[in-house]
Amino acid sequence: GFVDPASVTPATPQFELQDIAYSLPNEPEATIATSVSHFYRGNVQPDSECKLCSDPAKAIIFSHPQPFGCSEEGRNEITVTVLNQIGVEVEKTAMVRIFDNFA
């Protein structure tokens, strides 16, 4: 991987994701809000020897910040992209399974 020139340590952002299943509330037009933190395996936040990018809008990008709804019943792929301060980017995917109990 990449190496931080200042410390000569690996600079690749480190994080693991987990798949999740959600059951929508039993009502028409139901949605369920999610957070990128729900997908971190063991609730361990991303980290990098070089620190994460100082711009919060670029440091961690979650591909599905809006709530999941009935139209997304079934399997959905999400991506999380993490960028550190020296420009090294890592993208990982996880699956979200949505169950619609109202259907």
N, C-alpha and C positions, 0 to 999 in steps of 0.2 A: 504494500500500500504506500500511500504518500507519507512523507516524513516532515515534521515541523522543523524548519531550518534553525529556529532559535534553540530548541531543546533536543533535536535529533531523536524525537520519539514519534511513534506512529500517529498520524494526524487524521485518519479516517474516522468520521463520526461513528460511534458504537451505539446500537440499539437493536432490540428484537421486538417483533410484533406477534400478536396472537389473534386467532380467529374468534369471532363473537357471534352469538345468536340473540336476537331481540324478538319479543312478542309484543305486537302492537296492542294498545288498549282496545277493549271490546266495544268500539263505537265507530260510526261512519266517519270517513275522512280522518282517521287517527294518524298521528305522527309520533315519533319518538326522537328526542334530541340525543345526539352523541357528542363526544369530545374525543379529540385525538388521544388523550391520556387513557381512555378506556382500552386502547389497543396495545399499549406497552406491556410486554410480557413481564409479569411480576411487579407491575407498577414502576419499573425502572425507567427513568427519564433518559432521553438521549444525552450523550456526553462525548466530548472530544478533548484530547490533550491540548488542542489549540483553542479551546472554548468554542461555543456556538457563535454564529454570526451575530453581531451586535444589533442588527436590524431585525426586530421581532417578526416583521412581515416576510422576511426571507429565511430566517433561521429554521423554522419548522413549517412545512406546508402540508396541510391535510386536504386530500382530494374531495372530501365530502363533508364540509362543515355545516351544511344545512340538515335539518331533521330528515330521517327516513320516513316514507309514507307508504300507504297501501299499494301504490303503483310499483313499488320496489320489492314486493313480496318475492321471496326466493333468495338466490345467492347473488351477492353484489361484491365486486372487488373494490377495495379502497387502496390508496397509496399514501405513504408518508415519506416526505423528502426532507432531509436534514442537511443543512449547510453550515460549515464551520468558518472561522474567521480568515482562513487562508484560501477559501474558495473550493474546498473539497466537499463534494455533494454525494450523499448516499440516498438511494430510493429503495424502499421495501414495500411489499404488498401483503394484505391480509384479506380474508373473506368475511363478509357480514351476511348472516342468514336472517331474513325477516319473515316472521310468521304473522299472518293476518288472522286473528281469531274471530273477526266479525264476518268474514266471507262465508 
